[in-house]
Amino acid sequence: ARSCALGESALRVSARAAVVGPNPDTMRVLHHLFGHLTRCKDISHLVSQRQDRDLTTFERLIVEWHLAVCKACLAFDRQMQFMREAMRRYRE
């Protein structure tokens, strides 16, 4: 998976952030705290794991934060959800 660049304009979670854009200071703090945990490789691993187990609150936050800014990982997450649903229907 490709790595996404987490920069000042990357996080657009709330409606206000989508319009105004994130505070650059907040982005620096978030990237400092979580940047090393948000590599696409690590996120795809967590997305796969959440098919088999409940993620911790921290893991869920990291995944959701990353999926909000990375289209490649979001596509992978949707593919995993699709495959899980297809397997569930196949078993029925």
C-alpha positions as CSV (number, residue, x, y, z in Angstrom):
1,A,0.0,0.0,0.0
2,R,1.2,3.5,-0.6
3,S,2.0,5.8,2.3
4,C,-0.1,8.9,2.7
5,A,1.5,12.2,3.5
6,L,0.0,13.6,6.8
7,G,0.3,17.3,6.5
8,E,-1.4,20.4,7.7
9,S,-4.4,20.0,5.4
10,A,-4.7,16.2,5.8
11,L,-7.1,15.9,8.7
12,R,-10.7,16.8,7.8
13,V,-12.9,14.9,10.1
14,S,-15.4,17.4,11.5
15,A,-17.7,19.6,9.3
16,R,-15.8,22.7,10.5
17,A,-12.4,21.2,9.7
18,A,-13.7,20.3,6.2
19,V,-14.6,23.9,5.5
20,V,-11.9,25.8,7.5
21,G,-9.2,23.3,7.6
22,P,-7.3,22.0,10.6
23,N,-5.3,24.1,12.9
24,P,-1.6,23.7,11.9
25,D,-0.5,23.5,15.5
26,T,-3.0,20.8,16.2
27,M,-1.8,18.9,13.2
28,R,1.8,19.1,14.3
29,V,0.9,17.7,17.7
30,L,-1.2,14.9,16.3
31,H,1.5,14.0,13.8
32,H,4.1,14.0,16.6
33,L,1.9,11.8,18.8
34,F,0.5,9.4,16.3
35,G,2.5,9.8,13.1
36,H,4.7,6.9,13.7
37,L,1.7,4.7,14.3
38,T,-0.2,5.7,11.1
39,R,1.9,4.1,8.4
40,C,-0.3,2.4,5.8
41,K,1.3,-0.9,6.5
42,D,0.4,-0.7,10.2
43,I,-3.1,0.4,9.4
44,S,-3.8,-2.3,6.9
45,H,-2.6,-4.8,9.5
46,L,-5.1,-3.4,12.1
47,V,-7.9,-3.3,9.5
48,S,-7.2,-7.0,8.8
49,Q,-7.1,-7.8,12.6
50,R,-10.4,-6.1,13.3
51,Q,-12.1,-8.8,11.2
52,D,-11.0,-11.3,13.8
53,R,-10.9,-9.4,17.1
54,D,-12.1,-6.2,18.8
55,L,-9.5,-3.4,18.5
56,T,-8.6,-1.4,21.6
57,T,-10.0,2.1,21.8
58,F,-6.6,3.5,20.9
59,E,-6.3,1.2,17.9
60,R,-9.8,2.2,16.7
61,L,-8.9,5.9,17.0
62,I,-5.7,5.5,15.1
63,V,-7.4,3.5,12.3
64,E,-10.4,5.9,12.0
65,W,-8.0,8.9,12.0
66,H,-5.9,7.4,9.3
67,L,-8.9,6.3,7.2
68,A,-10.1,9.9,7.3
69,V,-7.0,11.1,5.5
70,C,-5.8,8.1,3.4
71,K,-7.9,7.1,0.4
72,A,-5.8,4.0,-0.3
73,C,-6.4,2.6,3.2
74,L,-10.0,3.5,3.1
75,A,-10.4,1.6,-0.2
76,F,-8.6,-1.4,1.5
77,D,-11.0,-1.2,4.5
78,R,-14.0,-1.2,2.2
79,Q,-12.7,-4.2,0.3
80,M,-12.2,-6.1,3.5
81,Q,-15.8,-5.2,4.6
82,F,-17.1,-6.4,1.2
83,M,-15.2,-9.7,1.4
84,R,-16.4,-10.3,5.0
85,E,-20.0,-9.7,4.0
86,A,-19.6,-11.9,0.9
87,M,-18.2,-14.7,3.1
88,R,-21.1,-14.3,5.6
89,R,-23.7,-14.6,2.8
90,Y,-21.9,-17.6,1.3
91,R,-22.1,-19.4,4.6
92,E,-25.9,-18.9,4.7
